[in-house]
Amino acid sequence: MPHRLEKLNELIKELIGQIILKEEEFGLGVLVTVMGVKTSEDILHSNIFISVFPTEKGKFVLEKLSRHIYGLQQQLNKKLQMRPVPKIRFALDTTEAQAQELDKIM
Protein backbone atom coordinates (compact mmCIF):
# COMPACT_ATOMS: atom_id res chain seq x y z
CA MET A 1 0.00 0.00 0.00
CA PRO A 2 1.46 3.38 -0.94
CA HIS A 3 2.55 5.65 1.91
CA ARG A 4 0.03 8.34 0.90
CA LEU A 5 -2.84 5.86 1.16
CA GLU A 6 -1.66 4.69 4.60
CA LYS A 7 -1.55 8.29 5.84
CA LEU A 8 -5.03 8.94 4.41
CA ASN A 9 -6.41 5.82 6.13
CA GLU A 10 -4.99 6.94 9.48
CA LEU A 11 -6.35 10.47 9.04
CA ILE A 12 -9.84 9.23 8.13
CA LYS A 13 -9.76 6.82 11.08
CA GLU A 14 -8.91 9.65 13.47
CA LEU A 15 -11.45 12.11 12.02
CA ILE A 16 -14.34 9.62 11.85
CA GLY A 17 -13.58 8.53 15.42
CA GLN A 18 -13.83 12.15 16.58
CA ILE A 19 -17.01 12.77 14.58
CA ILE A 20 -18.74 9.65 15.92
CA LEU A 21 -17.72 10.48 19.49
CA LYS A 22 -19.06 14.03 19.16
CA GLU A 23 -22.17 13.51 17.00
CA GLU A 24 -23.58 10.04 17.72
CA GLU A 25 -25.25 8.58 20.81
CA PHE A 26 -25.69 4.82 21.03
CA GLY A 27 -27.02 4.42 24.54
CA LEU A 28 -25.62 3.71 27.96
CA GLY A 29 -22.85 1.14 28.02
CA VAL A 30 -22.33 0.93 24.25
CA LEU A 31 -18.73 1.49 23.17
CA VAL A 32 -17.90 2.05 19.50
CA THR A 33 -14.28 1.98 18.30
CA VAL A 34 -12.98 2.69 14.81
CA MET A 35 -10.60 -0.22 14.25
CA GLY A 36 -9.36 0.60 10.79
CA VAL A 37 -9.98 2.16 7.41
CA LYS A 38 -9.32 0.71 3.99
CA THR A 39 -9.41 3.20 1.12
CA SER A 40 -9.55 2.09 -2.51
CA GLU A 41 -6.50 2.74 -4.71
CA ASP A 42 -8.45 5.37 -6.68
CA ILE A 43 -9.36 7.13 -3.38
CA LEU A 44 -13.07 7.12 -4.20
CA HIS A 45 -14.29 4.77 -1.42
CA SER A 46 -13.30 4.09 2.17
CA ASN A 47 -14.52 1.15 4.21
CA ILE A 48 -14.52 1.99 7.91
CA PHE A 49 -14.31 -0.99 10.24
CA ILE A 50 -15.85 -0.55 13.68
CA SER A 51 -15.87 -2.66 16.80
CA VAL A 52 -18.87 -2.53 19.12
CA PHE A 53 -19.10 -3.55 22.77
CA PRO A 54 -21.29 -5.28 23.70
CA THR A 55 -21.16 -7.24 20.46
CA GLU A 56 -24.94 -7.81 20.51
CA LYS A 57 -25.39 -4.10 19.74
CA GLY A 58 -23.29 -4.32 16.56
CA LYS A 59 -26.21 -4.52 14.15
CA PHE A 60 -28.02 -1.65 15.91
CA VAL A 61 -24.93 0.60 15.76
CA LEU A 62 -24.24 -0.27 12.12
CA GLU A 63 -27.85 0.54 11.15
CA LYS A 64 -27.73 3.86 13.03
CA LEU A 65 -24.46 4.85 11.37
CA SER A 66 -25.89 3.89 7.99
CA ARG A 67 -28.96 6.08 8.60
CA HIS A 68 -26.70 9.03 9.48
CA ILE A 69 -24.06 8.42 6.83
CA TYR A 70 -24.96 11.56 4.86
CA GLY A 71 -24.29 13.82 7.84
CA LEU A 72 -21.14 11.92 8.77
CA GLN A 73 -19.90 12.23 5.19
CA GLN A 74 -20.57 15.99 5.25
CA GLN A 75 -18.61 16.37 8.50
CA LEU A 76 -15.70 14.44 6.98
CA ASN A 77 -15.85 16.56 3.81
CA LYS A 78 -15.48 19.72 5.91
CA LYS A 79 -12.54 18.39 7.92
CA LEU A 80 -10.58 16.67 5.16
CA GLN A 81 -8.60 19.14 3.08
CA MET A 82 -8.59 17.20 -0.18
CA ARG A 83 -10.73 16.52 -3.23
CA PRO A 84 -12.28 14.17 -3.95
CA VAL A 85 -13.10 12.98 -0.45
CA PRO A 86 -13.67 9.21 -0.40
CA LYS A 87 -17.26 8.05 0.07
CA ILE A 88 -17.52 6.23 3.38
CA ARG A 89 -19.11 2.89 4.21
CA PHE A 90 -19.25 1.21 7.60
CA ALA A 91 -18.67 -2.46 8.37
CA LEU A 92 -18.29 -4.45 11.57
CA ASP A 93 -14.75 -5.55 12.37
CA THR A 94 -15.07 -9.23 13.18
CA THR A 95 -11.43 -9.97 14.05
CA GLU A 96 -12.07 -9.63 17.80
CA ALA A 97 -15.03 -12.03 17.67
CA GLN A 98 -12.98 -14.49 15.64
CA ALA A 99 -10.14 -14.28 18.18
CA GLN A 100 -12.59 -15.02 21.00
CA GLU A 101 -13.92 -18.04 19.10
CA LEU A 102 -10.38 -19.35 18.65
CA ASP A 103 -9.72 -18.89 22.37
CA LYS A 104 -12.85 -20.91 23.18
CA ILE A 105 -11.75 -23.71 20.86
CA MET A 106 -8.28 -23.87 22.40
N, CA, C and O atoms as CSV, one atom per row, in Angstrom:
chain,resi,resn,atom,element,x,y,z
A,1,MET,N,N,0.853,-1.173,0.000
A,1,MET,CA,C,0.000,0.000,0.000
A,1,MET,C,C,0.902,1.241,0.000
A,1,MET,O,O,1.821,1.342,0.813
A,2,PRO,N,N,0.646,2.161,-0.890
A,2,PRO,CA,C,1.457,3.379,-0.938
A,2,PRO,C,C,1.375,4.174,0.373
A,2,PRO,O,O,0.367,4.146,1.078
A,3,HIS,N,N,2.457,4.875,0.668
A,3,HIS,CA,C,2.548,5.649,1.909
A,3,HIS,C,C,1.425,6.689,2.010
A,3,HIS,O,O,0.873,6.907,3.088
A,4,ARG,N,N,1.096,7.317,0.903
A,4,ARG,CA,C,0.034,8.341,0.902
A,4,ARG,C,C,-1.307,7.734,1.319
A,4,ARG,O,O,-2.067,8.346,2.069
A,5,LEU,N,N,-1.587,6.538,0.830
A,5,LEU,CA,C,-2.838,5.860,1.160
A,5,LEU,C,C,-2.873,5.470,2.640
A,5,LEU,O,O,-3.917,5.572,3.284
A,6,GLU,N,N,-1.742,5.025,3.175
A,6,GLU,CA,C,-1.665,4.688,4.599
A,6,GLU,C,C,-1.936,5.919,5.462
A,6,GLU,O,O,-2.675,5.845,6.444
A,7,LYS,N,N,-1.336,7.048,5.093
A,7,LYS,CA,C,-1.554,8.286,5.841
A,7,LYS,C,C,-3.012,8.724,5.760
A,7,LYS,O,O,-3.580,9.182,6.751
A,8,LEU,N,N,-3.619,8.585,4.581
A,8,LEU,CA,C,-5.025,8.943,4.409
A,8,LEU,C,C,-5.915,8.056,5.274
A,8,LEU,O,O,-6.843,8.548,5.916
A,9,ASN,N,N,-5.637,6.750,5.296
A,9,ASN,CA,C,-6.413,5.825,6.126
A,9,ASN,C,C,-6.345,6.218,7.599
A,9,ASN,O,O,-7.365,6.227,8.288
A,10,GLU,N,N,-5.153,6.543,8.080
A,10,GLU,CA,C,-4.994,6.940,9.479
A,10,GLU,C,C,-5.728,8.246,9.781
A,10,GLU,O,O,-6.335,8.391,10.843
A,11,LEU,N,N,-5.671,9.189,8.848
A,11,LEU,CA,C,-6.351,10.469,9.042
A,11,LEU,C,C,-7.867,10.284,9.075
A,11,LEU,O,O,-8.544,10.850,9.933
A,12,ILE,N,N,-8.398,9.495,8.147
A,12,ILE,CA,C,-9.841,9.233,8.127
A,12,ILE,C,C,-10.260,8.517,9.404
A,12,ILE,O,O,-11.298,8.837,9.984
A,13,LYS,N,N,-9.461,7.551,9.846
A,13,LYS,CA,C,-9.756,6.819,11.085
A,13,LYS,C,C,-9.862,7.785,12.264
A,13,LYS,O,O,-10.800,7.702,13.057
A,14,GLU,N,N,-8.910,8.688,12.374
A,14,GLU,CA,C,-8.908,9.655,13.471
A,14,GLU,C,C,-10.105,10.604,13.382
A,14,GLU,O,O,-10.789,10.840,14.377
A,15,LEU,N,N,-10.354,11.144,12.191
A,15,LEU,CA,C,-11.445,12.108,12.023
A,15,LEU,C,C,-12.810,11.471,12.249
A,15,LEU,O,O,-13.651,12.046,12.940
A,16,ILE,N,N,-13.042,10.295,11.678
A,16,ILE,CA,C,-14.338,9.619,11.854
A,16,ILE,C,C,-14.541,9.252,13.319
A,16,ILE,O,O,-15.655,9.356,13.834
A,17,GLY,N,N,-13.481,8.827,13.993
A,17,GLY,CA,C,-13.579,8.532,15.421
A,17,GLY,C,C,-14.028,9.748,16.211
A,17,GLY,O,O,-14.886,9.643,17.088
A,18,GLN,N,N,-13.449,10.903,15.902
A,18,GLN,CA,C,-13.830,12.145,16.578
A,18,GLN,C,C,-15.269,12.535,16.255
A,18,GLN,O,O,-16.019,12.950,17.139
A,19,ILE,N,N,-15.647,12.403,14.999
A,19,ILE,CA,C,-17.005,12.771,14.579
A,19,ILE,C,C,-18.037,11.881,15.262
A,19,ILE,O,O,-19.045,12.376,15.767
A,20,ILE,N,N,-17.795,10.577,15.282
A,20,ILE,CA,C,-18.737,9.646,15.916
A,20,ILE,C,C,-18.845,9.944,17.407
A,20,ILE,O,O,-19.944,9.953,17.962
A,21,LEU,N,N,-17.714,10.187,18.053
A,21,LEU,CA,C,-17.717,10.484,19.486
A,21,LEU,C,C,-18.529,11.742,19.786
A,21,LEU,O,O,-19.260,11.795,20.775
A,22,LYS,N,N,-18.398,12.744,18.934
A,22,LYS,CA,C,-19.055,14.032,19.155
A,22,LYS,C,C,-20.525,14.029,18.734
A,22,LYS,O,O,-21.360,14.626,19.413
A,23,GLU,N,N,-20.849,13.369,17.628
A,23,GLU,CA,C,-22.168,13.509,17.004
A,23,GLU,C,C,-23.154,12.384,17.305
A,23,GLU,O,O,-24.364,12.610,17.267
A,24,GLU,N,N,-22.678,11.193,17.598
A,24,GLU,CA,C,-23.575,10.043,17.715
A,24,GLU,C,C,-23.744,9.603,19.163
A,24,GLU,O,O,-22.815,9.702,19.964
A,25,GLU,N,N,-24.929,9.121,19.488
A,25,GLU,CA,C,-25.248,8.583,20.809
A,25,GLU,C,C,-25.854,7.199,20.612
A,25,GLU,O,O,-26.858,7.046,19.916
A,26,PHE,N,N,-25.240,6.193,21.230
A,26,PHE,CA,C,-25.688,4.816,21.028
A,26,PHE,C,C,-26.327,4.203,22.265
A,26,PHE,O,O,-26.745,3.045,22.235
A,27,GLY,N,N,-26.406,4.945,23.328
A,27,GLY,CA,C,-27.020,4.421,24.535
A,27,GLY,C,C,-25.983,4.113,25.600
A,27,GLY,O,O,-24.785,4.026,25.329
A,28,LEU,N,N,-26.472,3.954,26.803
A,28,LEU,CA,C,-25.616,3.713,27.956
A,28,LEU,C,C,-24.900,2.371,27.833
A,28,LEU,O,O,-25.528,1.347,27.564
A,29,GLY,N,N,-23.623,2.382,28.024
A,29,GLY,CA,C,-22.848,1.144,28.023
A,29,GLY,C,C,-22.436,0.629,26.665
A,29,GLY,O,O,-21.855,-0.453,26.575
A,30,VAL,N,N,-22.717,1.367,25.601
A,30,VAL,CA,C,-22.328,0.933,24.255
A,30,VAL,C,C,-21.060,1.679,23.860
A,30,VAL,O,O,-21.026,2.910,23.851
A,31,LEU,N,N,-20.026,0.923,23.538
A,31,LEU,CA,C,-18.734,1.485,23.168
A,31,LEU,C,C,-18.451,1.167,21.706
A,31,LEU,O,O,-18.470,0.005,21.299
A,32,VAL,N,N,-18.190,2.206,20.921
A,32,VAL,CA,C,-17.898,2.046,19.496
A,32,VAL,C,C,-16.471,2.516,19.252
A,32,VAL,O,O,-16.095,3.621,19.642
A,33,THR,N,N,-15.676,1.660,18.598
A,33,THR,CA,C,-14.285,1.976,18.301
A,33,THR,C,C,-14.041,1.822,16.813
A,33,THR,O,O,-14.436,0.821,16.216
A,34,VAL,N,N,-13.392,2.810,16.210
A,34,VAL,CA,C,-12.984,2.694,14.808
A,34,VAL,C,C,-11.689,1.892,14.800
A,34,VAL,O,O,-10.661,2.354,15.294
A,35,MET,N,N,-11.744,0.685,14.236
A,35,MET,CA,C,-10.600,-0.225,14.253
A,35,MET,C,C,-9.665,-0.011,13.073
A,35,MET,O,O,-8.460,-0.233,13.186
A,36,GLY,N,N,-10.207,0.412,11.960
A,36,GLY,CA,C,-9.362,0.598,10.790
A,36,GLY,C,C,-10.144,1.165,9.627
A,36,GLY,O,O,-11.375,1.194,9.627
A,37,VAL,N,N,-9.394,1.614,8.635
A,37,VAL,CA,C,-9.981,2.163,7.413
A,37,VAL,C,C,-9.219,1.582,6.238
A,37,VAL,O,O,-7.991,1.492,6.264
A,38,LYS,N,N,-9.947,1.192,5.215
A,38,LYS,CA,C,-9.320,0.711,3.985
A,38,LYS,C,C,-9.888,1.531,2.835
A,38,LYS,O,O,-11.073,1.447,2.516
A,39,THR,N,N,-9.019,2.323,2.223
A,39,THR,CA,C,-9.406,3.196,1.123
A,39,THR,C,C,-8.985,2.562,-0.189
A,39,THR,O,O,-7.896,1.998,-0.297
A,40,SER,N,N,-9.859,2.658,-1.189
A,40,SER,CA,C,-9.547,2.095,-2.505
A,40,SER,C,C,-8.367,2.833,-3.127
A,40,SER,O,O,-8.089,3.982,-2.781
A,41,GLU,N,N,-7.680,2.165,-4.044
A,41,GLU,CA,C,-6.503,2.743,-4.705
A,41,GLU,C,C,-6.838,4.053,-5.423
A,41,GLU,O,O,-6.007,4.959,-5.484
A,42,ASP,N,N,-8.060,4.150,-5.968
A,42,ASP,CA,C,-8.454,5.373,-6.676
A,42,ASP,C,C,-8.972,6.470,-5.731
A,42,ASP,O,O,-9.367,7.545,-6.181
A,43,ILE,N,N,-8.969,6.194,-4.441
A,43,ILE,CA,C,-9.358,7.130,-3.382
A,43,ILE,C,C,-10.811,7.595,-3.521
A,43,ILE,O,O,-11.142,8.714,-3.129
A,44,LEU,N,N,-11.661,6.758,-4.065
A,44,LEU,CA,C,-13.073,7.118,-4.201
A,44,LEU,C,C,-13.943,6.537,-3.089
A,44,LEU,O,O,-15.015,7.070,-2.803
A,45,HIS,N,N,-13.491,5.444,-2.455
A,45,HIS,CA,C,-14.288,4.773,-1.425
A,45,HIS,C,C,-13.406,4.401,-0.240
A,45,HIS,O,O,-12.248,4.015,-0.402
A,46,SER,N,N,-13.981,4.525,0.953
A,46,SER,CA,C,-13.302,4.091,2.173
A,46,SER,C,C,-14.247,3.220,2.979
A,46,SER,O,O,-15.367,3.624,3.295
A,47,ASN,N,N,-13.787,2.025,3.307
A,47,ASN,CA,C,-14.520,1.149,4.208
A,47,ASN,C,C,-13.990,1.395,5.613
A,47,ASN,O,O,-12.786,1.312,5.856
A,48,ILE,N,N,-14.891,1.697,6.526
A,48,ILE,CA,C,-14.516,1.988,7.907
A,48,ILE,C,C,-14.980,0.820,8.763
A,48,ILE,O,O,-16.168,0.504,8.816
A,49,PHE,N,N,-14.023,0.185,9.433
A,49,PHE,CA,C,-14.308,-0.991,10.240
A,49,PHE,C,C,-14.429,-0.580,11.701
A,49,PHE,O,O,-13.522,0.026,12.272
A,50,ILE,N,N,-15.580,-0.927,12.296
A,50,ILE,CA,C,-15.847,-0.551,13.680
A,50,ILE,C,C,-15.999,-1.796,14.538
A,50,ILE,O,O,-16.398,-2.862,14.069
A,51,SER,N,N,-15.669,-1.621,15.802
A,51,SER,CA,C,-15.874,-2.655,16.802
A,51,SER,C,C,-16.890,-2.116,17.796
A,51,SER,O,O,-16.835,-0.946,18.176
A,52,VAL,N,N,-17.808,-2.961,18.212
A,52,VAL,CA,C,-18.875,-2.533,19.121
A,52,VAL,C,C,-18.874,-3.432,20.349
A,52,VAL,O,O,-18.808,-4.656,20.236
A,53,PHE,N,N,-18.947,-2.814,21.517
A,53,PHE,CA,C,-19.098,-3.552,22.766
A,53,PHE,C,C,-20.330,-3.023,23.471
A,53,PHE,O,O,-20.435,-1.810,23.652
A,54,PRO,N,N,-21.239,-3.837,23.867
A,54,PRO,CA,C,-21.291,-5.284,23.701
A,54,PRO,C,C,-21.579,-5.673,22.247
A,54,PRO,O,O,-22.245,-4.942,21.513
A,55,THR,N,N,-21.071,-6.820,21.855
A,55,THR,CA,C,-21.157,-7.240,20.456
A,55,THR,C,C,-22.598,-7.400,19.979
A,55,THR,O,O,-22.863,-7.295,18.782
A,56,GLU,N,N,-23.530,-7.652,20.895
A,56,GLU,CA,C,-24.937,-7.810,20.510
A,56,GLU,C,C,-25.518,-6.518,19.928
A,56,GLU,O,O,-26.518,-6.559,19.211
A,57,LYS,N,N,-24.910,-5.394,20.227
A,57,LYS,CA,C,-25.393,-4.097,19.735
A,57,LYS,C,C,-24.794,-3.734,18.377
A,57,LYS,O,O,-25.078,-2.660,17.847
A,58,GLY,N,N,-23.977,-4.606,17.814
A,58,GLY,CA,C,-23.292,-4.317,16.560
A,58,GLY,C,C,-24.229,-3.968,15.421
A,58,GLY,O,O,-24.011,-2.986,14.711
A,59,LYS,N,N,-25.267,-4.765,15.245
A,59,LYS,CA,C,-26.215,-4.522,14.154
A,59,LYS,C,C,-26.940,-3.189,14.353
A,59,LYS,O,O,-27.123,-2.429,13.402
A,60,PHE,N,N,-27.349,-2.911,15.586
A,60,PHE,CA,C,-28.022,-1.649,15.909
A,60,PHE,C,C,-27.129,-0.453,15.577
A,60,PHE,O,O,-27.582,0.503,14.947
A,61,VAL,N,N,-25.865,-0.505,15.997
A,61,VAL,CA,C,-24.927,0.600,15.759
A,61,VAL,C,C,-24.684,0.775,14.269
A,61,VAL,O,O,-24.668,1.899,13.767
A,62,LEU,N,N,-24.496,-0.332,13.561
A,62,LEU,CA,C,-24.243,-0.266,12.119
A,62,LEU,C,C,-25.434,0.348,11.384
A,62,LEU,O,O,-25.251,1.158,10.475
A,63,GLU,N,N,-26.651,-0.033,11.772
A,63,GLU,CA,C,-27.849,0.542,11.153
A,63,GLU,C,C,-27.961,2.036,11.442
A,63,GLU,O,O,-28.323,2.813,10.559
A,64,LYS,N,N,-27.654,2.438,12.672
A,64,LYS,CA,C,-27.734,3.855,13.029
A,64,LYS,C,C,-26.701,4.665,12.252
A,64,LYS,O,O,-27.010,5.748,11.757
A,65,LEU,N,N,-25.484,4.152,12.143
A,65,LEU,CA,C,-24.457,4.852,11.371
A,65,LEU,C,C,-24.855,4.942,9.904
A,65,LEU,O,O,-24.614,5.960,9.254
A,66,SER,N,N,-25.460,3.886,9.383
A,66,SER,CA,C,-25.895,3.890,7.986
A,66,SER,C,C,-26.992,4.924,7.750
A,66,SER,O,O,-27.021,5.578,6.708
A,67,ARG,N,N,-27.897,5.072,8.723
A,67,ARG,CA,C,-28.955,6.082,8.598
A,67,ARG,C,C,-28.386,7.498,8.617
A,67,ARG,O,O,-28.941,8.397,7.986
A,68,HIS,N,N,-27.293,7.699,9.330
A,68,HIS,CA,C,-26.704,9.031,9.478
A,68,HIS,C,C,-25.473,9.234,8.601
A,68,HIS,O,O,-24.703,10.169,8.818
A,69,ILE,N,N,-25.288,8.369,7.620
A,69,ILE,CA,C,-24.059,8.419,6.830
A,69,ILE,C,C,-23.918,9.723,6.051
A,69,ILE,O,O,-22.800,10.199,5.852
A,70,TYR,N,N,-25.020,10.304,5.612
A,70,TYR,CA,C,-24.956,11.560,4.859
A,70,TYR,C,C,-24.344,12.673,5.717
A,70,TYR,O,O,-23.450,13.392,5.269
A,71,GLY,N,N,-24.828,12.805,6.940
A,71,GLY,CA,C,-24.289,13.822,7.842
A,71,GLY,C,C,-22.845,13.554,8.221
A,71,GLY,O,O,-22.036,14.478,8.306
A,72,LEU,N,N,-22.521,12.280,8.451
A,72,LEU,CA,C,-21.142,11.921,8.775
A,72,LEU,C,C,-20.214,12.228,7.605
A,72,LEU,O,O,-19.097,12.710,7.795
A,73,GLN,N,N,-20.690,11.944,6.393
A,73,GLN,CA,C,-19.899,12.233,5.192
A,73,GLN,C,C,-19.672,13.741,5.062
A,73,GLN,O,O,-18.572,14.177,4.725
A,74,GLN,N,N,-20.706,14.531,5.328
A,74,GLN,CA,C,-20.569,15.992,5.249
A,74,GLN,C,C,-19.546,16.511,6.257
A,74,GLN,O,O,-18.738,17.383,5.940
A,75,GLN,N,N,-19.588,15.966,7.471
A,75,GLN,CA,C,-18.614,16.369,8.496
A,75,GLN,C,C,-17.194,16.038,8.038
A,75,GLN,O,O,-16.279,16.844,8.200
A,76,LEU,N,N,-17.019,14.848,7.467
A,76,LEU,CA,C,-15.700,14.445,6.980
A,76,LEU,C,C,-15.252,15.347,5.837
A,76,LEU,O,O,-14.087,15.739,5.772
A,77,ASN,N,N,-16.171,15.677,4.938
A,77,ASN,CA,C,-15.847,16.557,3.813
A,77,ASN,C,C,-15.316,17.904,4.296
A,77,ASN,O,O,-14.388,18.457,3.706
A,78,LYS,N,N,-15.908,18.435,5.376
A,78,LYS,CA,C,-15.477,19.725,5.912
A,78,LYS,C,C,-14.084,19.639,6.531
A,78,LYS,O,O,-13.290,20.573,6.419
A,79,LYS,N,N,-13.793,18.516,7.183
A,79,LYS,CA,C,-12.539,18.392,7.923
A,79,LYS,C,C,-11.365,17.934,7.065
A,79,LYS,O,O,-10.212,18.227,7.380
A,80,LEU,N,N,-11.651,17.224,5.994
A,80,LEU,CA,C,-10.584,16.672,5.162
A,80,LEU,C,C,-10.246,17.660,4.051
A,80,LEU,O,O,-11.101,17.998,3.232
A,81,GLN,N,N,-9.030,18.108,4.028
A,81,GLN,CA,C,-8.601,19.136,3.082
A,81,GLN,C,C,-8.103,18.508,1.784
A,81,GLN,O,O,-6.937,18.671,1.425
A,82,MET,N,N,-8.958,17.806,1.094
A,82,MET,CA,C,-8.592,17.197,-0.183
A,82,MET,C,C,-9.839,17.000,-1.028
A,82,MET,O,O,-10.957,17.009,-0.514
A,83,ARG,N,N,-9.644,16.825,-2.297
A,83,ARG,CA,C,-10.728,16.517,-3.227
A,83,ARG,C,C,-10.226,15.493,-4.216
A,83,ARG,O,O,-9.098,15.625,-4.691
A,84,PRO,N,N,-10.979,14.506,-4.545
A,84,PRO,CA,C,-12.275,14.172,-3.955
A,84,PRO,C,C,-12.094,13.507,-2.594
A,84,PRO,O,O,-11.079,12.860,-2.336
A,85,VAL,N,N,-13.085,13.673,-1.738
A,85,VAL,CA,C,-13.099,12.983,-0.450
A,85,VAL,C,C,-13.728,11.614,-0.685
A,85,VAL,O,O,-14.785,11.523,-1.309
A,86,PRO,N,N,-13.096,10.549,-0.194
A,86,PRO,CA,C,-13.668,9.214,-0.402
A,86,PRO,C,C,-15.063,9.083,0.214
A,86,PRO,O,O,-15.328,9.625,1.287
A,87,LYS,N,N,-15.939,8.369,-0.466
A,87,LYS,CA,C,-17.265,8.055,0.070
A,87,LYS,C,C,-17.094,6.966,1.122
A,87,LYS,O,O,-16.409,5.969,0.888
A,88,ILE,N,N,-17.719,7.159,2.278
A,88,ILE,CA,C,-17.517,6.232,3.384
A,88,ILE,C,C,-18.613,5.177,3.450
A,88,ILE,O,O,-19.767,5.414,3.093
A,89,ARG,N,N,-18.206,4.004,3.921
A,89,ARG,CA,C,-19.111,2.889,4.205
A,89,ARG,C,C,-18.653,2.260,5.511
A,89,ARG,O,O,-17.454,2.184,5.778
A,90,PHE,N,N,-19.589,1.815,6.316
A,90,PHE,CA,C,-19.252,1.207,7.597
A,90,PHE,C,C,-19.438,-0.302,7.531
A,90,PHE,O,O,-20.330,-0.806,6.848
A,91,ALA,N,N,-18.576,-1.012,8.257
A,91,ALA,CA,C,-18.668,-2.465,8.366
A,91,ALA,C,C,-18.191,-2.852,9.763
A,91,ALA,O,O,-17.359,-2.171,10.363
A,92,LEU,N,N,-18.729,-3.949,10.264
A,92,LEU,CA,C,-18.289,-4.445,11.566
A,92,LEU,C,C,-16.952,-5.153,11.415
A,92,LEU,O,O,-16.755,-5.937,10.488
A,93,ASP,N,N,-16.040,-4.871,12.331
A,93,ASP,CA,C,-14.749,-5.548,12.370
A,93,ASP,C,C,-14.938,-6.829,13.176
A,93,ASP,O,O,-15.218,-6.780,14.373
A,94,THR,N,N,-14.788,-7.950,12.531
A,94,THR,CA,C,-15.067,-9.233,13.178
A,94,THR,C,C,-13.816,-9.923,13.703
A,94,THR,O,O,-13.911,-11.046,14.200
A,95,THR,N,N,-12.652,-9.297,13.613
A,95,THR,CA,C,-11.427,-9.968,14.051
A,95,THR,C,C,-11.443,-10.272,15.545
A,95,THR,O,O,-10.940,-11.315,15.960
A,96,GLU,N,N,-12.007,-9.388,16.357
A,96,GLU,CA,C,-12.073,-9.626,17.796
A,96,GLU,C,C,-12.975,-10.817,18.111
A,96,GLU,O,O,-12.629,-11.652,18.947
A,97,ALA,N,N,-14.118,-10.900,17.454
A,97,ALA,CA,C,-15.034,-12.026,17.668
A,97,ALA,C,C,-14.384,-13.332,17.226
A,97,ALA,O,O,-14.536,-14.359,17.886
A,98,GLN,N,N,-13.665,-13.293,16.115
A,98,GLN,CA,C,-12.979,-14.494,15.638
A,98,GLN,C,C,-11.890,-14.920,16.616
A,98,GLN,O,O,-11.694,-16.114,16.839
A,99,ALA,N,N,-11.185,-13.964,17.198
A,99,ALA,CA,C,-10.144,-14.278,18.179
A,99,ALA,C,C,-10.755,-14.925,19.419
A,99,ALA,O,O,-10.183,-15.862,19.977
A,100,GLN,N,N,-11.915,-14.429,19.852
A,100,GLN,CA,C,-12.589,-15.019,21.004
A,100,GLN,C,C,-13.036,-16.446,20.708
A,100,GLN,O,O,-12.946,-17.317,21.573
A,101,GLU,N,N,-13.517,-16.689,19.489
A,101,GLU,CA,C,-13.920,-18.041,19.096
A,101,GLU,C,C,-12.728,-18.989,19.120
A,101,GLU,O,O,-12.845,-20.125,19.579
A,102,LEU,N,N,-11.582,-18.525,18.628
A,102,LEU,CA,C,-10.377,-19.350,18.649
A,102,LEU,C,C,-9.943,-19.651,20.074
A,102,LEU,O,O,-9.505,-20.763,20.368
A,103,ASP,N,N,-10.062,-18.665,20.965
A,103,ASP,CA,C,-9.720,-18.887,22.370
A,103,ASP,C,C,-10.624,-19.947,22.991
A,103,ASP,O,O,-10.160,-20.781,23.769
A,104,LYS,N,N,-11.914,-19.919,22.650
A,104,LYS,CA,C,-12.847,-20.914,23.177
A,104,LYS,C,C,-12.486,-22.313,22.699
A,104,LYS,O,O,-12.555,-23.277,23.461
A,105,ILE,N,N,-12.103,-22.413,21.435
A,105,ILE,CA,C,-11.749,-23.712,20.859
A,105,ILE,C,C,-10.506,-24.280,21.533
A,105,ILE,O,O,-10.432,-25.475,21.818
A,106,MET,N,N,-9.538,-23.416,21.782
A,106,MET,CA,C,-8.283,-23.870,22.396
A,106,MET,C,C,-8.493,-24.126,23.858
A,106,MET,O,O,-7.558,-24.515,24.557
